[in-house]
Every structure is written in C-alpha cells, then in structure tokens.
C-alpha cells in the first residue's frame, strides 16, 4: 500500500509540473490577440489605401476623358472661327481678325473648371522644311537660298548659323554632309545611343533636339520663330515676326528696330503687306528679290490651336495643327499632341 501511495503521489506531482500557471497562459493569449488586431489593422489600412488610390485613379481618368472632350469642343470652336474668317475675308489674315483674339477663361459650371484657348498663325514663322526642296519623286535637295535666310535669322537671334546646314542635312534625302557644317549618319551613329538622320520632312519643330549638342536652351530661344509645315507653305507678311522679316531682306534689322511701330500698325491692318514690303527688297540682287517674292503672301492655311482645360487640380493641354483648305472652305486637324508641343 505504501508503494501505491508513493506511485500516486509521483503521478500527481508530475501532472502538476506539466501544466503552466494561469497567468502565463493569459499573457500568451493577450500577445496573440494583439498580433491579430495589428494584422487586421494593417490589412484594413492597405485595403482602404488601395481603395482610395483606385477611386483617385478612376476620378483622374474620368477627368482626363472629360478634359479631352472639352478640348475637342474648343478645337471645333477654333475651326469654326477660321471658317467664318475665310468666308468674310479670304485675301488676308492679320491680327485684326477674330481668330487672333484669344479665348479668355470660360467657367465650366457643370464640372467645376474652366476652359481657354488661342489660335496662332504658323505661316508667320520660318518653315524648317523649306530648307529642302522635294521633287515629284520625293527626292530632297538642299535649298541654299532658304538656308541663307535661316542663317540670317539665327544670327539675329544670336545663335550659331551652322545649325541651318545641320538641319538641312537632317531633312534632305542624301547621305552627303554639307560643307563645312553639315552632318549625316556617320556623326549620329557615333553618339550614345546611336541613331540615324531622318532624311525626310519633319513633323514637329522639336525634332531640332535630335541635333547633336543643340540643347534645350537653344530650342527654347528658337522655337517661337520656327515651325514644321509642308515645304510649299508661304510666309505671311501680316503675322511674321520682325526677326523673320529682317532675315528675308538680308538681316538689316529695320523691322526689329521698329518693333513697337510695327505692333501699333498691326492693331489696325495687315502690316507690312506686299506693297509695304517691296521697298525693303530693293537692296537685294534681282534673283534674290524674286526668290523672296515667291515665298511671301498675305494669307495663311495653317494655324496652331492651343486649348487649356482645367478641372479641379488637373490641367489638360491640347495642341492641334489646323489646315484650312482654300477651295473647299473646310478646316480640319492634321496633327494633335497633348501636354507638349
């Protein structure tokens, strides 16, 4: 009996030693509960954050779609203004006409934003594609008189005239670099990363940034004075900058120095028209005078519509190149870009 009692005491004491005290068990349960709550909080925060991002992303996409549709309405408005202008005065395009007045900010009450825009005559700029003449077969050769005019414009803007030959080589069809400042594929394929010349007309003036070492600062200075249009587009004297007018007449600076008087005259009529401009050509040799007369006009077919739409904190910009056909009296967009020109 003593043995059985001892055995029972031994089993009883061993069982007691195997069980944890109640205080320790409650501590483990509390830690597990805290961990579960923390994980649930993190999960809820992540779900909420992702839901917020999805809502903002959806709102932004919806706002972008709204802005685009509103901008297209502004483009149609600009096209209609150009169409009416052609019907009223088909011989001249100048700064006294309706299209030249910017659209002031117009509130968009239904969507809580505003809309504004402007039209610009691109034929008042130097056409970079005129540096090369293309025949019916699409073969382009450097137009040396145009290169010389562009060199004078660069000098007036205090830029190196060498860029005229570099741009002409970028556009022309051959692979023979102009002398002394030209550059063709051998120059561009040695760059990092390597690329080749376009050897075709450009569609945007921003292609100038592809020229080696041209840089953003030169582009910002030159951009307001150049454009990329079909090579046969003429220069509109009524809207051309004084710098471009001086480049046409040999770089004499007469229009640049008379900038303010030119601006005042343009508030009343087309200035200079062909008759006003004729005396400025008297100092040129007959062949150069005729070459300039062949590329100037008093009307335009290509306009740049810039539309800004602001909805909430977002601002959407549409650039639309509009072509106004002469015979059909129609205006249609031929190139659009968003955000950057």
Order of alpha helices (4+ residues) and beta strands (2+ residues): alpha-alpha-beta-beta-beta-beta-beta-alpha-alpha-alpha-alpha-beta-beta-alpha-alpha-alpha-alpha-alpha-beta-beta-beta-beta
